[in-house]
Amino acid sequence: MKHLITTSDFSNDEILKLFNDAKLFLDLSSNKLLEGKLIVTLFFENSTRTRSSFEIAAKRLGADVVNLEVQTSSTKKGETVEDTVANLNAMKPDAIIIRHSECGLPNSLKSYVNCPILNAGDGKNAHPTQALLDLFTIMEHFNYDVKDKNIAIVGDIFNSRVASSNLELLPRFGLKPILVTPKEFRVVSQYKTVKNINKVIDKLDVIMSLRVQHERHTFTLSDDELEENTKKYSKKYCITKKMMGSRDILLMHPGPVNRNIDISDEMLEDPRSKVLEQVRNGVAVRMACLKKLILNQ
Ligand code: CP
């Protein structure tokens, strides 16, 4: 039995096969591949895209879905996550999808289950299906010729599970990451890191903008300080039409987008922005992941 905890759980060949399936699912039409299967989702952190994307993917494949409402679950009476998962596992689901703020938690739950676990994001550690859908979006755009394409990952790299999963995955397919980040959000990295995107923008093929993850910051700011910091940040790191010029750069963002802080309103409307295409591709990629892990094919 296989789990999807980090992108390293899938080999490159497995990922290319997964993408072949995702292409077949791209019209998001319904089929009966997972008819009779039951999938449980457990989101201990907020989500719009990932939770609904997994649920739609499962339903498009004909599976039933049980969403455990964490706020009204017995975790609020002191039950541990491990016991919660062991109890859900006793009801014989065919897969469990979990998001939690604790890094490494989905991995530690593997010994409590008899079905695949899909990590829907653990703290700042990993978000494997996001990275897979990001790579799929890039691959589709460049007709699967992505070797040596330069991708700038822009923003709060330190706190982003999307960045860490993409930094594991994208170089395996020949993409070249460049990190664009203020010193507060820097990570120790083998990749070129700059503070100013203008230094590298002429050689970019892709920009992946990230949200500043205030909820993961250990420092607290007053409202005034936060406003001042946000103003300073957006001046340098918000992706605008002026910054992009007429360059042929694919613009991505995992969402949620903080408008005019991460990406300007105008650039979100620009045809180079693939933000909603990422969301649509996400359903197809998650359909392929569920098929692979539940049917083992
Ligand atoms: N991209 C992403 O993980 O979005 P949500 O937090 O809305 O699921």
Boltz pocket constraint, residues with backbone or C-beta under 6 A from the ligand:
constraints:
  - pocket:
      binder: B
      contacts: [[A, 46], [A, 47], [A, 48], [A, 49], [A, 50], [A, 51], [A, 120], [A, 121], [A, 130], [A, 254], [A, 255], [A, 256]]
      max_distance: 6.0
